[in-house]
Amino acid sequence: MTKMKALTYYSPTEIIFGCGKLDETAKLAKRFGNKALLVTGKGKSSVNAARRVLELLQGAGIETAHYDGAAPNPTTDLVTEGLGGGSAMDTAKAIAVEASHPGTVWDYNCHTEGPTDKTLPVIAIGTTAGTGSQVTQCAVITRTKDKDKSAVWHRNIFPKIAIVDPDLTRSMPKAVTAQTGFDAFCHNFEAYLSINTSPMVERMALEAIEAIAEYLPKALADGNDMEARSRMAWADTLGGLTNANAGVTLPHGLGMQVGGHCPQVTHGQALAAFYPAFTRYTYPAAVEKFAAVGRILNPGLQAETEETAAAKCCEEIDSFLKKIGLWIGYKELGVTMEDIREIADCGQVLGDYLNNPRVADIEEMYELLVSCYERD
């Protein structure tokens, strides 16, 4: 039996979860004053949510400005423009830093000491179910001119409040549902595998993986299945909590570089393309955990040995990617072999790869990425 390890778990975000909870926005915002900046994207779900939030805030007498320029793979340019996930929540966190500190948000990224407690308060409202950003200390940003995708990672940017209203995810298109849902799977799976994990993180991650395995296909089959949407919103939130406390591993570090070099590729797509190589590279170093996840994805593996169940977990994740329409390679995403070389060379810029049970060097990263270039 594995020896019990010491742990620290931290989450300062107040979570308001449930259908219809969006209606509490103004009451919650009043805690922080009578002025607000609403940061959204231009997608259908964002537009509908923005309209309702503006009504609520303005109806409560809160002076509100609206910036709708947030986009996937948010850039430093968008953050600065907003003053004047990737997501609207990441953009809002970054704006909260830049508006309250000298310089730009890039000056406070994860390679620095980070922002101070002068950071403006953020209320995070998700309209997808995947990033977990509503409960993390992370804001992913890209400096376009350098093709450099990094993050602010600091406890001072945890949202003060997260409103998780599954009703807001009802209008997500299938492609977005699949990509963000797989991102939630990855957050939980990688936090479960991380060398920084803990018993609490492991329990939350396994609960989330069970929910995603069952309910993501149901949400794809029927976008109005609110039980499926609610379960995915919960798994998304768990993914944020697990990520915030244990971090992610090799796929996220490289996935961030894919987004920085090839901004047309969504984060979920970057992860999906890499996972078949990642699982086969990593499972020999984490047999017990791969076996556990394999048995969630296929209960028929209960009778198999740990080694067999772990190896077959890789195949089960392949099957899951096919089921949700994400059996893809980098080539069809518009990533060139030249891009692959650059992405690999930047693969150790972020420290996520060090959390992996098996640590890859640059050439191993390159070989893994190349193996994911085309899919049969």
C-alpha positions in Angstrom: 0.0 0.0 0.0 1.2 3.5 -0.9 2.3 5.5 2.2 -0.1 8.4 3.0 1.5 11.7 2.0 1.2 15.1 3.6 -0.9 17.6 1.6 -1.9 21.2 1.2 -5.2 22.1 -0.5 -6.1 25.7 -1.2 -9.2 27.2 -3.0 -10.3 30.7 -1.9 -13.0 31.0 -4.6 -16.6 30.9 -3.5 -18.5 28.6 -5.8 -22.1 29.3 -6.7 -23.3 26.2 -8.5 -26.6 25.4 -10.1 -29.1 26.1 -12.9 -30.4 29.6 -12.7 -27.6 30.9 -10.4 -26.7 33.5 -13.0 -29.5 35.6 -11.6 -27.5 36.2 -8.4 -24.8 38.0 -10.3 -25.7 41.6 -9.4 -26.2 40.8 -5.7 -22.8 39.2 -5.6 -21.1 42.0 -7.6 -22.4 44.6 -5.1 -20.0 43.2 -2.6 -17.1 44.8 -4.5 -18.6 48.2 -5.4 -20.8 49.9 -8.0 -18.6 49.7 -11.1 -17.9 46.6 -13.2 -16.2 45.6 -16.5 -17.9 42.8 -18.2 -15.5 40.7 -20.3 -16.9 38.3 -22.9 -16.3 36.8 -26.3 -18.5 37.0 -29.3 -19.8 33.4 -29.4 -23.5 32.8 -29.2 -23.5 31.5 -25.6 -21.3 34.5 -24.5 -23.6 37.0 -26.3 -26.7 35.6 -24.6 -25.1 35.5 -21.2 -23.6 39.0 -21.6 -27.0 40.4 -22.4 -28.5 38.9 -19.3 -25.6 39.9 -17.1 -25.7 43.5 -18.4 -29.5 43.6 -17.5 -28.8 42.3 -14.0 -25.9 44.7 -13.3 -27.4 47.8 -14.8 -30.8 47.0 -13.2 -29.0 46.9 -9.8 -27.4 50.4 -10.4 -24.0 49.0 -11.1 -22.2 51.1 -13.7 -21.0 48.6 -16.3 -18.7 48.7 -19.3 -18.7 45.8 -21.7 -15.6 44.5 -23.5 -16.5 41.6 -26.0 -13.1 41.1 -27.6 -12.0 38.0 -25.7 -11.1 35.1 -27.9 -9.6 31.6 -27.8 -5.8 31.8 -27.0 -6.1 35.3 -25.5 -3.2 37.6 -26.4 -1.5 40.5 -24.6 -2.9 42.8 -27.3 -6.5 41.8 -26.4 -5.8 42.3 -22.7 -4.5 45.8 -23.3 -7.4 46.5 -25.7 -9.8 45.4 -23.0 -8.6 48.2 -20.8 -9.3 50.8 -23.2 -10.0 31.2 -22.3 -8.2 30.5 -23.5 -11.2 32.4 -22.6 -13.0 35.4 -21.5 -12.3 34.4 -17.9 -8.5 34.3 -18.5 -8.8 37.7 -20.3 -10.7 39.2 -17.4 -8.1 37.9 -14.9 -5.3 39.4 -17.0 -7.1 42.7 -17.3 -7.6 42.7 -13.5 -3.8 42.5 -13.2 -2.9 45.0 -15.9 -5.4 47.6 -14.7 -3.9 47.6 -11.2 -0.2 47.3 -11.8 2.6 49.1 -13.7 3.6 47.7 -17.1 1.6 45.0 -18.9 0.2 41.7 -17.7 3.2 39.9 -19.3 5.4 41.5 -16.6 3.6 39.3 -14.1 3.7 35.9 -15.8 4.7 32.6 -14.2 8.4 33.4 -14.6 8.1 36.3 -12.3 7.0 36.9 -8.7 3.5 37.6 -10.0 0.9 40.2 -9.3 0.2 41.7 -5.9 -3.0 41.8 -3.8 -3.9 45.0 -5.6 -5.3 42.9 -8.4 -9.0 43.8 -9.0 -11.6 41.3 -7.9 -13.0 38.9 -10.5 -16.4 37.2 -10.6 -16.0 34.3 -13.1 -19.0 33.0 -15.1 -18.3 30.1 -17.4 -20.3 29.5 -20.6 -18.4 26.3 -21.5 -17.5 23.3 -19.4 -13.8 22.6 -19.7 -11.3 25.2 -18.8 -12.0 25.2 -15.0 -10.7 28.8 -15.1 -13.4 30.0 -12.8 -11.6 28.4 -9.8 -7.9 28.6 -10.7 -5.1 31.0 -10.1 -4.2 30.8 -13.8 -4.7 33.2 -16.8 -3.3 31.9 -20.0 -2.0 34.6 -22.4 0.0 34.7 -25.7 2.6 37.3 -26.7 1.9 37.1 -30.4 5.1 38.7 -31.7 7.2 36.0 -30.0 4.7 33.1 -30.5 5.0 32.7 -26.8 2.1 31.3 -24.9 2.5 31.6 -21.1 0.4 32.2 -18.1 0.0 34.2 -15.0 -0.1 31.7 -12.1 -0.6 33.3 -8.8 -3.0 33.1 -5.9 -3.8 36.8 -6.2 -5.8 36.1 -9.4 -8.1 33.4 -8.0 -11.6 34.7 -8.8 -13.4 35.9 -5.7 -16.6 34.2 -6.9 -17.4 31.5 -9.5 -20.9 31.3 -10.8 -21.3 27.9 -12.4 -24.7 27.8 -14.1 -25.1 24.8 -16.4 -28.0 26.6 -18.3 -25.3 28.8 -19.9 -23.7 25.8 -21.6 -26.9 24.6 -23.3 -26.2 26.5 -26.5 -22.6 25.3 -26.9 -22.1 23.8 -30.4 -21.0 20.1 -30.5 -17.4 20.9 -31.5 -17.0 23.3 -28.5 -18.7 20.8 -26.2 -16.3 18.1 -27.3 -13.1 20.2 -27.1 -13.9 21.8 -23.8 -15.2 18.6 -22.4 -11.9 16.8 -23.3 -10.0 19.6 -21.7 -11.8 18.9 -18.5 -10.9 15.3 -18.8 -7.2 16.3 -19.3 -7.2 18.6 -16.3 -8.4 15.9 -14.0 -6.4 13.0 -15.5 -3.1 15.0 -15.5 -3.7 16.3 -11.9 -4.4 12.6 -10.9 -1.0 11.6 -12.5 1.0 14.7 -11.3 3.8 14.1 -9.0 2.2 16.9 -6.9 -1.1 15.2 -6.5 -2.7 14.4 -3.1 -5.4 12.0 -1.9 -8.0 14.8 -2.1 -7.1 15.7 -5.6 -7.1 12.0 -6.6 -10.6 11.5 -5.3 -12.0 14.6 -7.0 -10.2 13.7 -10.3 -11.6 10.2 -10.4 -15.1 11.5 -9.7 -14.7 13.9 -12.6 -13.3 11.3 -15.0 -16.3 9.0 -14.2 -18.7 11.9 -14.9 -17.0 12.9 -18.2 -16.8 9.3 -19.4 -20.6 8.9 -19.0 -22.0 12.4 -19.6 -19.8 14.0 -22.3 -21.2 11.6 -25.0 -24.7 12.3 -23.7 -24.2 16.1 -23.9 -23.0 15.6 -27.5 -26.0 13.5 -28.3 -28.4 16.0 -26.9 -27.3 19.5 -26.0 -30.5 20.1 -24.1 -29.9 17.2 -21.7 -29.5 19.3 -18.6 -28.4 16.5 -16.4 -25.5 15.8 -18.8 -24.7 19.6 -19.0 -24.8 19.9 -15.1 -22.6 16.9 -14.6 -20.1 18.3 -17.2 -20.2 21.7 -15.5 -19.4 19.9 -12.2 -16.5 17.9 -13.8 -15.2 21.2 -15.2 -15.2 22.8 -11.8 -13.5 19.8 -10.3 -10.9 20.0 -13.0 -10.1 23.6 -12.0 -9.8 22.6 -8.4 -7.5 19.7 -9.1 -5.4 21.7 -11.6 -5.1 24.6 -9.1 -3.6 22.2 -6.5 -1.7 19.6 -8.4 -1.0 21.2 -11.7 -1.1 19.6 -15.1 1.6 17.6 -17.0 3.3 17.1 -20.3 0.3 17.5 -22.7 -0.6 20.9 -21.3 2.9 22.3 -21.5 3.2 21.3 -25.1 -0.4 22.2 -25.8 0.2 25.7 -24.7 3.1 25.9 -27.2 0.9 24.6 -30.0 -1.6 27.4 -29.2 1.2 30.0 -29.1 2.7 29.0 -32.5 -0.6 28.0 -34.2 -3.4 30.1 -32.8 -5.9 28.6 -35.1 -5.7 25.4 -33.0 -7.9 25.4 -29.9 -6.6 24.1 -26.7 -8.8 21.0 -26.7 -7.7 20.1 -30.2 -4.0 20.5 -29.3 -4.6 18.1 -26.3 -6.6 15.6 -28.3 -4.0 15.4 -31.1 -1.2 14.7 -28.5 -2.9 12.3 -26.1 -2.4 9.0 -28.0 1.4 9.5 -27.9 1.4 10.9 -24.3 -0.5 8.0 -22.8 1.7 5.3 -24.3 4.9 7.3 -23.3 3.7 7.8 -19.7 1.7 4.7 -18.6 4.8 2.5 -17.8 5.7 5.1 -15.1 2.2 5.2 -13.6 0.7 1.7 -14.1 -1.6 1.7 -11.1 -3.2 5.0 -12.0 -3.6 4.2 -15.7 -5.2 0.9 -14.7 -7.7 2.7 -12.5 -8.7 5.1 -15.3 -8.8 2.3 -17.8 -11.3 0.4 -15.6 -13.5 3.6 -15.4 -13.5 3.8 -19.2 -14.1 0.1 -19.6 -15.3 -1.8 -16.5 -14.5 -5.0 -18.4 -10.8 -4.4 -17.5 -11.6 -5.2 -13.8 -10.5 -8.8 -14.4 -7.3 -7.8 -16.0 -3.9 -7.4 -14.3 -2.7 -3.9 -13.5 -0.2 -4.0 -16.3 -2.8 -5.1 -18.9 -5.4 -2.6 -17.7 -2.9 0.2 -17.8 -1.8 -0.6 -21.3 -5.4 -0.9 -22.5 -6.2 2.4 -20.9 -4.3 4.0 -23.8 -6.6 2.2 -26.2 -9.7 3.2 -24.2 -8.7 6.9 -24.4 -8.2 6.5 -28.1 -11.7 5.1 -28.4 -13.1 7.9 -26.3 -11.5 10.5 -28.6 -13.1 8.7 -31.6 -16.5 8.7 -29.8 -16.4 12.4 -29.2 -15.1 13.3 -32.7 -11.6 14.3 -31.7 -9.5 11.6 -33.3 -7.3 14.2 -35.1 -3.7 14.8 -36.0 -1.7 18.1 -36.2 -1.6 18.1 -40.0 -5.4 18.5 -40.4 -5.2 21.3 -37.8 -2.9 23.3 -40.1 0.3 22.6 -38.0 3.4 22.2 -40.2 6.5 20.1 -39.5 8.4 23.3 -39.1 5.9 24.3 -36.4 6.4 20.9 -34.7 10.1 21.6 -34.5 9.6 25.0 -33.0 7.0 23.8 -30.6 9.3 21.0 -29.3 12.2 23.4 -28.9 9.9 25.5 -26.6 8.6 22.5 -24.8 10.5 23.2 -21.5 9.6 26.9 -21.3 6.7 26.0 -19.0 7.4 23.6 -16.1 4.3 21.4 -16.6 6.4 18.7 -18.2 8.3 18.2 -14.9 5.0 17.1 -13.1 4.7 14.1 -15.4 5.5 10.7 -13.9 8.0 10.3 -16.8 9.9 13.4 -17.8 10.6 14.0 -21.5 13.6 15.8 -22.9 13.3 18.1 -26.0 14.1 15.4 -28.5 11.5 13.0 -27.0 9.0 15.8 -27.1 9.8 16.2 -30.8 9.4 12.5 -31.5 6.1 12.4 -29.7 4.7 15.4 -31.5 5.8 14.0 -34.9 4.1 10.7 -34.1 0.9 12.7 -33.8 1.1 14.5 -37.1 -1.3 12.3 -39.0 -4.0 9.9 -37.9 -5.1 6.7 -39.6 
